[in-house]
Amino acid sequence: MKTIVNEIELEPLTDDADERHQTIVRSAWPFLGSVKVRLAVRVGGAEISVADLLGFKEGSLVELDQLLDEPLEVMIDGHVVARGVLVAVGDHFGVRISEAIVTSPAMARA
């Protein structure tokens, strides 16, 4: 089998291309705005043995790997999209976003 290789020249990405992308996103926004996603907040994790897990009872404690002063991870579909701190909102918990994580569409596909 013979492999043929051709060199190609690519035009550099310009700000104009980013502006066109933004226009496409803006035109799709009415549709995208109604799409529901599952958002989760990761407080921390722990690695434990099955024996310890089976020994759990009411009042058992599990020490998580996250420190008190570390920001919580806000995740959509298992991907971190922001970080924040835990707050009380009336009788509920909330997360005050302290950092939004912006990724490009190319990075999201990788």
C-alpha positions as CSV (number, residue, x, y, z in Angstrom):
1,M,0.0,0.0,0.0
2,K,1.4,3.4,-1.0
3,T,0.8,6.4,1.2
4,I,0.5,9.8,-0.5
5,V,1.3,12.9,1.6
6,N,0.3,16.3,0.5
7,E,1.4,19.5,2.2
8,I,-1.3,22.1,2.8
9,E,-1.3,25.6,3.9
10,L,-3.8,26.7,6.5
11,E,-4.9,30.3,7.1
12,P,-4.2,31.6,10.6
13,L,-7.2,31.8,12.8
14,T,-8.3,35.5,13.1
15,D,-10.5,37.4,15.5
16,D,-13.0,37.5,12.7
17,A,-13.5,33.7,12.9
18,D,-14.1,34.0,16.7
19,E,-16.7,36.7,15.9
20,R,-18.5,34.5,13.4
21,H,-18.6,31.7,16.1
22,Q,-20.1,34.1,18.6
23,T,-22.8,35.1,16.0
24,I,-23.7,31.4,15.5
25,V,-24.0,30.9,19.3
26,R,-26.1,34.0,19.6
27,S,-28.5,32.8,16.8
28,A,-28.9,29.4,18.5
29,W,-29.4,30.9,22.0
30,P,-33.2,30.8,22.0
31,F,-33.1,27.1,21.4
32,L,-30.1,26.4,23.6
33,G,-31.5,28.4,26.5
34,S,-34.3,25.9,27.1
35,V,-32.0,22.8,27.1
36,K,-31.7,21.3,30.6
37,V,-28.5,19.9,31.9
38,R,-27.6,18.1,35.2
39,L,-25.4,20.3,37.4
40,A,-23.5,18.7,40.4
41,V,-21.2,20.1,43.0
42,R,-18.3,18.0,44.1
43,V,-17.5,18.5,47.8
44,G,-14.7,15.9,47.9
45,G,-14.1,12.2,47.7
46,A,-12.6,9.3,49.7
47,E,-11.1,5.9,49.1
48,I,-12.3,3.3,51.6
49,S,-12.3,-0.4,51.8
50,V,-15.4,-2.5,51.3
51,A,-15.1,-3.7,54.8
52,D,-15.2,-0.1,56.1
53,L,-18.2,0.6,53.8
54,L,-20.1,-2.4,55.2
55,G,-19.3,-1.1,58.7
56,F,-21.1,2.2,58.2
57,K,-24.0,2.9,60.5
58,E,-25.9,6.0,61.5
59,G,-23.4,8.6,62.8
60,S,-20.4,7.2,60.9
61,L,-18.0,9.8,59.5
62,V,-16.1,9.7,56.2
63,E,-13.1,12.1,55.9
64,L,-13.0,13.7,52.4
65,D,-9.9,14.6,50.5
66,Q,-10.9,18.2,50.2
67,L,-9.7,20.9,52.7
68,L,-12.2,23.3,54.2
69,D,-10.8,26.3,52.5
70,E,-10.6,24.7,49.0
71,P,-13.3,25.7,46.5
72,L,-16.0,23.2,45.5
73,E,-16.1,22.0,41.9
74,V,-19.3,22.8,39.9
75,M,-19.7,20.1,37.3
76,I,-21.9,19.5,34.2
77,D,-21.8,16.0,32.8
78,G,-18.7,15.2,34.8
79,H,-16.7,18.2,33.5
80,V,-15.7,21.0,35.9
81,V,-17.2,24.3,34.6
82,A,-16.7,26.5,37.7
83,R,-15.4,26.6,41.3
84,G,-17.1,28.2,44.2
85,V,-17.8,28.3,47.9
86,L,-20.6,26.8,49.9
87,V,-23.3,29.3,51.1
88,A,-26.6,29.1,52.9
89,V,-29.6,30.3,50.9
90,G,-32.5,30.3,53.3
91,D,-33.0,26.7,54.3
92,H,-31.0,25.4,51.3
93,F,-27.3,25.1,50.3
94,G,-26.0,27.2,47.5
95,V,-22.7,27.7,45.7
96,R,-21.3,31.2,45.1
97,I,-19.2,31.0,41.9
98,S,-15.7,32.3,42.4
99,E,-14.1,31.1,39.2
100,A,-15.7,30.2,35.8
101,I,-13.7,27.7,33.8
102,V,-13.8,28.6,30.1
103,T,-12.8,25.9,27.5
104,S,-12.8,26.2,23.8
105,P,-15.0,23.8,21.7
106,A,-11.8,22.2,20.4
107,M,-10.7,21.4,24.0
108,A,-14.1,20.0,24.9
109,R,-13.8,17.4,22.0
110,A,-10.3,16.4,23.1
